[in-house]
């Protein structure tokens, strides 16, 4: 199956959705992307790019656990 991304003017959106709904699920699947989805996708792509360029610092699970304990204890009181 192929994927096509479209930006659609509000004037024709309902007509287009009506047309697409005439096809069955094996023929076409509507994948809606909202602004939040796009923002998260762009953020993750940038983070992956940093990893690929070796511009990130990784920590062990023990270091993470220690850091979380420090922050939790700071706000417990």
Wavefront OBJ file of the C-alpha trace (Angstrom):
o trace
v 0.000 0.000 0.000
v 1.249 3.528 -0.809
v 1.012 6.561 1.466
v 0.087 10.055 0.295
v 0.156 13.169 2.497
v -2.121 16.026 1.496
v -2.785 19.500 2.824
v -6.417 20.220 2.156
v -8.270 23.510 2.275
v -11.167 23.556 4.749
v -13.556 24.295 1.866
v -13.045 20.880 0.276
v -12.096 18.802 3.328
v -15.590 17.421 3.971
v -16.096 16.597 0.292
v -12.775 14.817 0.098
v -13.470 12.838 3.282
v -16.877 11.865 1.916
v -15.269 10.604 -1.300
v -12.568 8.664 0.541
v -15.111 7.079 2.869
v -16.713 5.387 -0.168
v -13.742 3.001 -0.424
v -13.488 -0.036 1.835
v -10.756 -0.488 4.437
v -8.702 -2.821 2.238
v -8.603 -0.210 -0.520
v -7.835 2.900 1.519
v -7.058 3.836 5.106
v -7.348 7.403 6.314
v -4.466 8.424 8.567
v -5.125 11.804 10.136
v -2.198 13.837 11.399
v -2.872 16.738 13.714
v -0.468 19.533 14.634
v 0.615 17.771 17.852
v 1.550 14.647 15.903
v 3.627 16.664 13.450
v 5.397 18.585 16.244
v 6.283 15.380 18.099
v 7.447 13.721 14.877
v 9.730 16.679 14.067
v 11.131 16.672 17.613
v 11.895 12.948 17.460
v 13.502 13.278 14.032
v 15.821 15.992 15.399
v 16.700 13.845 18.413
v 17.448 10.871 16.158
v 19.649 13.079 14.017
v 21.619 14.101 17.134
v 22.075 10.431 18.029
v 23.246 9.634 14.504
v 25.772 12.486 14.675
v 26.951 11.311 18.108
v 25.938 14.628 19.691
v 24.175 13.109 22.703
v 25.157 11.970 26.156
v 23.762 8.694 27.413
v 23.541 7.571 31.022
v 23.162 4.150 32.578
v 19.998 2.978 34.302
v 21.779 3.285 37.656
v 22.663 6.909 36.908
v 19.071 7.598 35.883
v 17.759 5.978 39.042
v 20.121 8.041 41.177
v 19.150 11.275 39.440
v 15.449 10.519 39.816
v 15.875 9.763 43.501
v 17.620 13.126 44.008
v 14.850 15.029 42.257
v 12.057 13.152 44.042
v 13.625 13.719 47.453
v 14.035 17.420 46.660
v 10.248 17.845 46.251
v 8.965 15.320 48.798
v 8.788 17.826 51.644
l 1 2 3 4 5 6 7 8 9 10 11 12 13 14 15 16 17 18 19 20 21 22 23 24 25 26 27 28 29 30 31 32 33 34 35 36 37 38 39 40 41 42 43 44 45 46 47 48 49 50 51 52 53 54 55 56 57 58 59 60 61 62 63 64 65 66 67 68 69 70 71 72 73 74 75 76 77
